[in-house]
């Protein structure tokens, strides 16, 4: 399931109010000079906007007022999805080759983002959805081959997952479920 590519001309063809067009123009500022870079996904937190690109890079913007502040390089190919942690301090990036990467965003300290975790359990498939738990301590990842994995953030003790009859405790990222069909959407219902 490939993400549809969002281009400035696609947005220009739609009837948009002028103020929205100004926002779109600002979001395209970092990639205006390149014809091959296209945005493929986005995520919004309380104060940031991130746009993932087909080149594997993520572009970070302050939300109000809209301004470009950071570039997160990535050696993996196209970004399929981006997800902010609940507190907005981390960003999970899912790629088309099945690698998920978690970046710590050091925006408030004006430092570059730091890679804190790389999850390769889905290599060879496309990551189709990712969801954080309510505390931002675990990231659940689903792919087009039907695999679901969980990754614990560094410094967090792993909790029991799927705990109806004892459950599973994983210290490293690992597959917790394999479905017969591709994962389309993950929904979190945390029982404390």
C-alpha positions in Angstrom: 0.0 0.0 0.0 1.9 3.0 -1.2 1.3 6.5 0.2 0.0 9.0 -2.3 2.5 11.7 -3.1 1.5 15.2 -2.1 2.8 17.9 -4.5 2.5 21.6 -4.5 0.8 21.5 -7.9 -1.8 19.0 -6.6 -2.6 21.4 -3.8 -2.6 24.4 -6.1 -5.2 22.7 -8.4 -7.6 22.5 -5.5 -9.6 25.6 -4.6 -7.9 26.8 -1.4 -8.3 30.0 0.6 -5.3 32.4 0.2 -4.1 32.0 3.8 -4.0 28.2 3.3 -2.0 28.6 0.1 0.5 30.8 2.0 0.9 28.0 4.5 1.4 25.4 1.8 4.0 27.6 0.1 5.9 27.8 3.4 5.8 24.1 3.8 7.3 23.6 0.3 10.1 26.1 0.9 12.8 23.5 1.8 12.1 21.3 -1.4 11.2 24.0 -4.0 14.6 23.7 -5.7 14.3 20.0 -6.3 12.0 18.3 -8.8 12.7 14.8 -7.4 11.8 15.4 -3.7 8.2 14.8 -2.9 6.4 14.8 0.4 4.7 11.5 1.2 3.3 11.8 4.7 2.9 14.2 7.6 2.3 14.4 11.4 1.2 17.3 13.6 2.0 17.8 17.3 0.9 20.6 19.6 3.7 22.8 18.3 5.4 21.0 15.4 4.7 19.7 11.9 6.8 17.0 10.3 6.7 16.1 6.6 8.3 12.8 5.4 9.7 12.7 1.9 10.3 10.1 -0.7 14.1 10.5 -0.2 14.0 9.3 3.3 14.3 12.7 4.9 11.9 14.4 7.3 11.4 18.1 7.4 10.4 19.7 10.7 8.5 23.0 11.0 7.3 25.1 13.9 3.5 25.2 13.7 2.7 28.8 14.8 3.9 30.8 12.9 4.8 28.2 10.2 8.6 28.2 9.8 11.1 25.5 8.7 13.5 24.6 11.5 15.2 21.3 10.9 16.1 18.5 8.5 16.3 14.9 9.7 18.4 12.8 7.3 17.8 9.1 6.9 19.8 6.5 4.9 16.7 4.3 4.5 14.5 4.9 1.4 11.1 6.6 1.3 9.3 7.5 4.4 5.8 6.0 4.5 4.6 7.5 7.8 5.6 9.7 10.7 4.2 9.6 14.2 4.9 11.9 17.2 5.1 10.5 20.7 2.3 11.7 23.0 4.6 14.3 24.6 6.0 15.4 21.2 9.6 14.8 22.2 10.1 11.8 19.9 9.3 11.1 16.3 8.8 7.6 14.8 9.5 7.2 11.1 8.4 4.2 9.1 10.0 3.5 5.8 9.1 1.6 2.6 11.8 -1.0 3.2 10.4 -2.0 6.6 12.7 -0.1 9.0 11.3 2.1 11.8 13.5 4.7 13.4 12.8 6.7 16.5 14.3 10.2 16.7 14.6 12.3 19.9 13.7 15.8 18.8 15.9 18.3 20.6 14.1 21.3 19.2 13.8 23.3 22.5 17.6 23.0 23.1 18.2 24.0 19.5 20.3 20.8 18.9 20.1 18.3 16.1 17.7 15.4 16.4 19.3 12.1 17.8 18.5 8.6 16.6 17.6 6.6 19.7 16.2 3.4 18.3 16.1 1.5 15.0 13.7 -1.4 14.5 14.4 -3.8 11.7 11.8 -6.6 12.5 9.8 -5.6 9.4 12.6 -5.4 6.9 11.4 -6.5 3.5 7.9 -5.3 3.9 6.3 -1.9 4.1 5.4 -0.4 7.5 1.6 0.3 7.2 0.9 1.8 10.7 2.5 2.8 13.9 1.0 3.8 17.2 2.5 5.0 20.5 1.1 3.9 23.9 -0.4 6.7 26.0 2.9 7.4 27.9 5.2 7.3 24.8 7.1 4.3 26.3 6.2 1.7 23.7 5.8 1.9 19.9 3.6 -0.6 18.1 4.4 -1.2 14.4 2.4 -3.1 11.8 3.3 -4.0 8.2 1.9 -5.2 4.9 2.9 -8.8 5.7 0.7 -8.9 8.8 3.4 -8.6 11.4 3.0 -6.5 14.5 5.9 -5.7 16.8 6.5 -3.6 19.9 9.6 -1.6 20.7 10.3 -0.1 24.2 12.0 3.3 24.4 15.5 3.3 25.8 15.5 3.6 29.6 12.0 2.3 30.0 11.5 -1.1 31.7 9.4 -3.3 29.4 5.8 -4.0 30.4 3.8 -7.1 29.8 2.1 -7.0 26.4 -1.0 -9.0 25.5 -1.6 -9.8 29.2 -4.8 -11.8 29.3 -3.0 -15.0 30.4 0.4 -13.9 31.5 1.5 -12.1 28.3 4.9 -11.4 26.7 7.7 -9.4 28.1 10.2 -8.1 25.5 13.4 -6.2 26.2 14.3 -5.7 22.6 12.0 -4.8 19.7 10.2 -8.0 18.7 7.3 -9.5 16.8 4.3 -10.0 19.1 1.6 -11.1 16.5 1.4 -12.3 12.9 -1.9 -11.9 11.1 -2.9 -13.6 7.9 -3.7 -10.3 6.2 -1.8 -7.0 6.0 -2.1 -4.6 8.9 -4.1 -1.6 7.9 -4.6 0.2 11.2 -3.5 -0.2 14.8 -5.7 1.1 17.6 -4.5 1.4 21.2 -6.5 0.4 24.2 -4.3 0.4 27.2 -5.6 -1.4 30.3 -3.8 -0.3 33.4 
